[in-house]
Amino acid sequence: MDPLLHSLFRPLQVNGSDPSTYYIEHNPSAALRAYVACYWESGPATREIPGGNMTVSGRDTASLGWLEEVEAVDRVLPDGCTDILLEYDPVSKRQELSYCGTFTHPFVSTRQAGSGTRIFAVRFFPGGAHYFHGMPTHLFTGSNYCLEEIWPENVEIIGERILGARDFNERVRIMDQYLNQLLLSRRISDCDLMKNLLHRIFMSGGSVGVKELAEREAISERQLNRKFGQWIGISPKKFSEVVRFQSVLHSIQSVGSVDSMELALKHSFFDQAHLIRDFRRFYGASPLTAAKDFRRLSDFYNTRSEPSAILKI
């Protein structure tokens, strides 16, 4: 991958609706920026944070479910990314390590009332995780898997070190160092074809078709689908749809209102009905609902790259 691709695709999540949780994130080191989107952490906002402001948000997959007898709910949206999740329960002293594959449908993430669970995570840019686990990414699509069963050596030791870390910055340093070392030992060759394909999709806002992609790179559609299954985890058609959905989200966020006809024209939908149908598929609600959600939220998640404070855990 190429770090310059990140400037072309910055997926949005609708987070921050729950004042009882915190969310912070941090950029990876320069060597990892082609592969890692960010490190992030989410947990109960029960501690006093030095420096004042606390950020609420998160892509927390600690418990997936619907709106029944829960305290906190966040809508999690398809974005083409995959995550390593290190979930820690301070009551049971139990830590679980998992890998969350690419998903193509929205779901809600819930935190049970009184839960003290904290999640530290690595969010990989689309295609980035393949460099580290070396396996076809489509094997993990749509679910969570035990990290120890699929990830390269020493991940259990890294999990223990992160568990014993003093704060978020130290957890970032430990994981960043581990991934840098792992990157140096990988033998997966750089894939110029995937860079070109992602560049074309991002530049078009997800509107380019599969046939056109294949023709411009002088490859067959079968080869194109195989490459996307290996690197991204979903088909080029589905990934382009996710990118176009994210492009619509950006438009809604920047304007703060919804003109369905204008959005349909701008993002190459057949008509308003096509836009709304596709948007509901990835958001779980209409564009009007998304506009209301964005008005309620802080824009920290999508604009800040450094933590607002160091959390002492």
N, C-alpha and C positions, 0 to 999 in steps of 0.2 A: 504494500500500500504506500501511499504518498501523503505526507502531512498537509500538503496543499489542498488535498481533497476536502479536508475539514472545513475550509472556508466556504466551500460550495454546498455543504449539507450539514446543517445544525438542527437535528430533530428536537421537537418540543414535546414536553410532557406537561399535563395539567396537574400540577401539584400545589400544595400549600393550603389546602382547604381545612386542614386539621391543626388547630393551635396547640394541641397537646403533644406534637412531635416536632423534632428538629430535623433539618437536612443540611448537610454541608458537602462541598465537593472541592477537588484539588486537581490541577493539571498534572499529567505525567512529566517525567524528565524529557529532554529534547529527543533523545534516542528512541523513545517509545511513542512519540506523537503520531507516527504513521499507523499505529496499531491500537492504542488505548485512547479512548475519548476522555475519560476522567476517572478518578477515584471518588467514591461518594460514601457517605455514612448517614444512617437514619436511626432514630430511636426516640424514646419518650423524653419529652422536654421537662424533666423534673429537676434539672441541675441549674444552678446559677452560672451563666456563661460570662467569663471575663470580657470586658469591653462593651457590654451592653446588648446590642441587637441580636436576637436569635432568629434564625431562618427556619421557616417551616416549609416542608416540601418532602418529596421522596419518591423513589421508584422501589417501594418496599414489597417484596414478594414473600414476606415471612408467613403470611396466611392468606390464601386466596378463597374468596367466597362471595356471598351476596349480603345484602344489608339487613342482617338479622342478628340482634343482640351484640352489636359491636360498638366500639367507641370511636374509631377512626376509619375513614374510607378515602382511598385515593383511586382515581381512574388511571389505569396503566394502558398506554397506547402503543400500537405497533410502530417501531422506528428502525428496524433493521439491525439493531445492536444485540449483542449477547453479553452476559454478565457472569462473573464469579461472585458468589454470595457467601460471606462468612457470618453466620447467624449465631449470636451468643445470648443465652438465657442466664441472667445473673442469679436467679433463684436455684435452678438445678445445676448451675455451673457447667452446662452442656453447650458445646459449640458444634454446629453442623456446617460443613463445607459443601457447596453445590455449584453446578454450572447451569445457568438458565439459557436455553437456546433461543433462536429467533422465533417470534410468534407473529401471527398475522391477524389476530382478533383482539379486541379490547377486553380487559377484565378488570375487576375491582380488587384492590389490595386492602385487606382489613387488619386492624390490630385490636385484639380483645381488650376489654376494659381492664385496667390494672396491669397490663403486660409490660414488663421491663425489657423486652427483647430489643437488642441492638443489632443492626446489620452494617457491616463494612463490606464494600464491594468494589470490583473493577468493572467498568463499563467499556467494552471493546467496540471500536468503530466497526461498521460493517466490513467483514472480511478479515479483520485484525486478529481474531482469536485463532484462526486456522494456523497462523505461524507458530503458535505455541503448543496446541494440542496435536496438530498434524493429522487430524482425522477429518473425514468428510463432514462438514458442518450440518448437512441435512439429517444426520443421525440424531441430532439433539433438538430438532425443530419442535416447538410447541410444548416443551416440558422442562422440568428440572431433573438433573442427574447428580448422583453422588460424585463429588469431585475426585475423591481418591481412586475411583474406578476408571477414570478416563484421562486424568491429567498426568503430565510427566512427573519425574521423581521429585522427592523432597517436599511435596505440597503439604503433607501432614506436619512436618517440622515448621514450615512457614506459618501454618495455622496456629500452632502453639506459640510461636514468637509474637504473632499479632495479638493473640489472646492476652499475653502478658505485657503488651505495650502500654505506655502511660497515657497516651492521647492520640488523637486522630493524625496529627502530623507524623508521629513515630510509626503508626500503622502504615501510612502512605510510604514512608521511607523504606520500611521493611519489604513491602510488596513491590515497590519500584525497583529496588535492588535485585530482588529475586527474578523479576521479569526481564531485567536487563541481562542478567547472567544466563537466563534461559534462552533469550534471543540470540546470544552469541553462540550457543551450542546447537541451534536449529540448522537443519540442512535443507529446509524448504526454499527453493529458489524464488526470487522475486517474480511476480507475475505481471508483466507489462500489459498483457491482454486485459486482465481484470482492472488495472488502473484506467485503461482507455475506456472500457465499458462503463465503469462507474462514473468517469468524467462525463461521458455522453449523457448518461441518465440524469446526473445532477444538473448539468447545464440546461437540459430540457425541462427541468422541474418534474421529471417522471413521465413526460408526455411522449417520449420516443417509443416506437413500437419494436417488438422483438425482431421482426423481419428486417427492419431498417438497421437495427443494431448489428445483426449478423452480416448484412451486406456491407456495411461500412468497415467492418473488421475482417471481411473476407473469410468468414467461417460459416459452418452449417448451424442451423438452429439447434440441432441435437448437441453439437459441441458447446454451444452457448449455454444450453440448459445444464449440461454436465458441469461446466465451470462454476455456474452459480450454485449448484447443489454442493459442490466441494467447498467453495469459499464463503458463500453468504448463507446458505441453508434453505433458501426458497428459490423459486423459479425467477428468471429475469422479468417475466410479466408481472408476477406478484410483487416483486421488489420495486418495480417501477410504479406500481399502484400505491405502495406504501410511501414512496418518495413524493408522488403527486399529492397524496393525502397530507403529508407533512408540509408541502408547499402551500396548500390551501390553509392549513393552520397558521402558517406565518402571515398570510394575507389577512386573516381574521384578526390575529393578534395586533398587527401593525395598524389596521384601520379602526378596530374596536367595534365594528358593526358588520352587518351581513347584507350584501346585495347579491342574491343568488345568481341573477343573470350575468352580472359583471364577473363574478367568480367563475362561472361556467365558461365564459368566453376566454378569460385570462388563462385558465388552466386546461384548456382544450377538451372540455366535456361536450358531449353532443347537445345537451340542453340542461335546464335546471333540475329536471327530474333525475337525470343521470348523475349529476353532482351530488344531490341530496342522498340518493340511494347508495352511492359509493362511500360518502362521508359517514353515513350511519353504520355501514359495515365495519369501519375502522374506529369510529368514535363511540358508537353505541347510542348516539343521540344526534339531533339535528345540528347544522351549523349555528343556528340561533342559540341553542344551548351552550355550544362552545364559546360563543362570544360573551355570554353571561358569565361562564366559568372564568374566562380570562380577566374580565373586569373585577372579579372578586379576589384575584391572586396578585401577589407580589411577583415582579419579573426577575427576582434574584436567580431562580433556577436556570433561566435561559440567558443571563447576562454576566453573572459572576463566575470567575474561574478559580478563585482562592477562597479558603474558609474564612468566615467572619470572625472566628474565635477558635481557640484551642480548647477542646472539651476534655476535662479530666474525668476519666471513667474509673 
